[in-house]
Amino acid sequence: MDLLKSVSAAGSAAMITVTGIHPIDVVKTRLQVSGDGTRNYKALGIGGTVKVIAAEEGVAAFWKGIGAAWLREASYTSLRLGLYGPIKHAMGIKADSHFIFKFTAGSLAGALGSTVGNPFDVLKTRMMAAEGKSTPSMSVAASNLYKQQGIGGFYRGLEANVMRAMVLNGTKMACYDEIKTMVTKSGIVPKGLPTQFMAAFGAGFFMATTVAPFDMIRTKLMNQPPDAKVYSGFLDCGMKIVKANGFGGLYAGFIPIWARFAPTTTLQLVIFEQIKPIFGVEGSGE
């Protein structure tokens, strides 16, 4: 029951957050798939990409794939965020435990969540990358994907997604715990919401830095054309990106990634902490 409460609280916090952050994710995805049968958004930059999407596809285009995003958060994020506490408890991890143990707990939660949420992640990525005013509904997109690629199509990029989730959640949750502990001990800001906000914002920065290459590779793999296999796997994709664009190519779209992760991480974790009491989760308001 405690596990269900924690996962439910995490999923609720994630779905609230993603609704407001989704437009940034759309811009980030367009920059990452730039040139893969789409317009060269990299040449336009962030501002140019926003202008083009708004002018040619309408403001509603910034919420393309929001249905898939909600389902992704309800599965993936609810598990990676909600399982962290129970996994820490099962591993006997305390506030003063070494960073690597907290990272391991976060990584395990991330791996489980990404495996469950991968189908919705694929649909979300493909719907956000689709250009034009007419975007198929999620059910149509899922049907088309199944007809073209079978059940395996929903698990494209699974390897990259699991690796990304492990690095992302391990960094996010371990850094959040570490920063929160340091801030609490220092007494720089009052306990509660101010401490949670500072810890979450700091965790978002470190998360964006470590996850950007994995996010780039995952997006490329998930957005491969149905009639072609441009990349044979995670390493092949990473090597081809570096060969074509240099090491910096792995950080394409970093600014919108950071612009998305900073508020997303902060809102998710702070909202999660605030709604814990509603779901009766232990450790509320720490």
C-alpha positions, 0 to 999 in steps of 0.5 A: 500500500505504501508503494502504491501511495508513493507511485500515485503521488509521483504520477500525479506530480509528473502529469501536472508538471508535464502539461506546462513544460511540454512546449519546451520538449517539442522545441527540443525534439525538433532541434534533435531530429533536425535534418532527419527528413525534417527542416534544418531547425538547428540553423534556425536556433531556438527562437527561429524554431519557435517562430516557425512552429507557431507560424506554420502549425499554430500554437496548439502544435506546442502540445503535440503528443501531450496525450502520450506524454501524460501516459508516459508520465503516468507510467515512467515517471510515477515509477522512477520517482515513486519507487526511489523511496521504497528502493532506498528503504529496501536497500537500507539507505539513509540520509548519510549513506554514500552518494553511490548507493543513492545513485544506484537506487535512483538508477534501478527505479529509472530502469524499471520506469523506462521499460514500462513507459517506452511505448508511450515515449516512442509515440510522444517523440514521433508525434512531437517530431511530426511537422504540419498542422494535421497531427494524427491522434495517439490511437492512430499513431499507435495503429500506424506504428504497429502496422509498419513495425509491429510490436517491436516498433514500440520498443525502439530505442529501449536500450538508450532509453533505459541507459538514459533513465538510469543516468537521469534518475540516478543523478536527479534523485541522488543529487536532490538528496545530497543537496537537500541534506547539505542545505538543511545542515547549513541552515542557508534557507528555512526547511521545507519548500525553500530547501526542496526548491533549491535542492531540486533546481541544483539536481536539474542542472547536474541531470541536464549535463549528464543526460543530454548525450543519452537524450540525443541518441534516444531521440534519434533512435526513436524517430528512425523512419519505419522503412529504414534502419539508420542506426543499428543500436546505441553505440552505432548511433552515438558514433555516427552523431560524433562523426557527422557533427563532432562531440558537440553533436551529442549536446544538440538542443542542450539549452532547451534540454536544460530549460526543460529539466530545470523547471521540470525537476523543480516542479516535479520534486516540489509538487511531489513533496507537497502532495505526499500528505494527500496520499499518506506517504511517509516522509512528507515535507522533508 
